[in-house]
Amino acid sequence: MHRLSWDCLSNKGVQMARISVPGMPLPLEIYNTHLQAGREDTAVRVAQVKTLLEFFRAHHQPGNPVIFAGDFNFRPGLGQESYRAFAKGTEFTHAGRFCLDNGCTKAVDDGWHGVWERAVDHQFYSPTGLVKIVPVLLERSYRQPVEGLKLSDHPSLDLKYRITVETAADAGLKAKPLKN
């Protein structure tokens, strides 16, 4: 039996949009989620990640490029099981870690602690395929109150991506000669 937390009455879930982008041969799939809050890696969050992966497998069209974002409430740098299960189940690249490794962070707290180790908002992307997704800028916002109210209990993770389409020439593929 699992002890209920203060977050148990908040609705949780996952959304997916498949977007046709002019000039892209495949639609872009964007997933968004919000998982159980709390610092501990609870059995509830681990079960929610399992549900996310089942949803992803049921709706993802292989080959389509993917961005999967949200308030996961897991902390990758702390070795939490929910993060490891999500990373293994999708094989996506963590955009924050990519930006830390490649110098595209522009946030005040852009170090390992703020963007990776203890962050709860995350974005992941599919690193391979015909359509290439590469993060080019990471920022954090929602720090200042609006009309005296905080918009969130933590800063958001804002990313800009470069999306390109790989051609056969880019991939080093040679056209097969036509048969007469």
N, C-alpha and C positions, 0 to 999 in steps of 0.2 A: 504494500500500500504506500502511496506517495503522499507526503504532506503537502497540502495546498499552500500556495504563497499568496501574497497580496495582489499579484498580477493575474490570478486565476480567473477573474471575471471579465478581463479584457478580451475582446475578440481577436483571434490570431488567424493567419491564413497566408495564402499565396495567390498572386494574380499573374496572368500571362497575356501579353499582347504580341501578335504577329503582324509586323508592319512592312508593307511593300514600299521600298524606297526607290525613287527614280534612279536608273543607272545601275542598280544592284540586281544581279540575276536571281538572288535568293532573298526571301523576306528575313528581316531581323526579328529575332525573338527576344522580348524583354520580360523578365520575371521580376516581381517585387514581393517581399515578404516582411513580416514582423513576427518575431518569435518571443517566447517566454522571457520575461525580464529577470534580473537578479544576477549577482556575481557568481554564484555557484553554477556549475554545469549540471543542471538537474536532469533527472530521468525524463521529465516532461519535455525539456528542450531537445534531448537526444531523440525522443519519439517524434517530435515535430520535424526534425531533420530527416528522419526516415520517411515521413509523410511528404516532405518537400521533394525528396528524391523519387518517390513513387509518382507524384504529380508530374515531375519533369520527364520521367521515362514515358509516361502515358501521353504527354502532349508535344514533346520535342520532335521535330522532323529532322532526322539525321542530315547533316550537312549545313543546316541553317546556322548562321552566326548567332551567338547568344551573349546577352549581358544579363547577369543575375545580381540584383541589388536589394538592399534592405537593412532593416534594424534586426540583425541576426541575434544580437545579445550574446554572442560568443566572443571569446577573447583568444585569438589564434596564438599569440605569444605565450600564453599560459598552458599550452598543450591540451586544451579541452577536447574531450571526446567528440562533442557535437561538431566542432570545426574539422577535426580529422575525418569524420564520417562524410561531411559535406564535400570536402576537398577530394577525397578518394572517390566518392560517388559521381562526381561531375568531371574531374580532371581539368577544371577551369584554372585560369591564372588569377591570382589575387591582385587587383589593380593597385591597391595601396602599396603592397610590397614591391610591385613592379616600379612604381614611381619613386619609392625610397631607393631602390637599387639603381635607377636610371636618371635621377635628378629632376623629375618633373613635379615635385611637391612645392607648393607655394603657400603653405599654411604655417601659422605661428608655431603650432605643435606638430610639425611635420617629421619629428623624429620617430624612432621605433615605438616609443611608448605611446604617443598620441595617435598614430596612424595604423599601427600594427599590433603591438603587444597587448594593449588594453582597450583598443577601440571596439565599439559594438556595432557601428554601421560599417558595412562592407559592400564592395562591388567586385564581382568576378566576371571574367569574359572568356569566351572560347578562343584559344590561342592559335588554332590551326584551321585550315579550310580555304576554300576559294575566296571568301571574303575575309580580309585581315582586319582585326580590331587591335588598335594600339593606344593605350592611354597617353595623353600628351600634357595634361595639367590636372593636378589635384589641389583642391582648396577645401577649407572647412568654413561653414557659415552657421547662421542662427545663433550667434553668440550674444547679440544685443536684444534686450526685451523690446517688444512691440506694444505700445500703449501700456507699459508697465508690466507686461506679462511675458514670461519666457515661453518661446515656442516649443522647446524641447528640454529634456533634462541633460542633453549632451549636444555638442556641435554636429552638424551634418557632414557628410562626406560627398563633396561635389567633384565630379570628374568630367573632363572633356576627352573625347576619343577621336582618333583619326581612323576612318574606315575606308579601306581601299579594296578594289577587286583585282585579284591576281589573274593575269592572262596566262595562256599556255606558254608563251615565251618567257614570262616571269618564272614559271615553275620549271623551266628547262625541258619542257616537253617538245617533242618533234612531231609535226603533222605526218600522219601516215599517207603515203602516196595513194592516189585513187587508182583502182584497177580498171582496166579497159574492158 
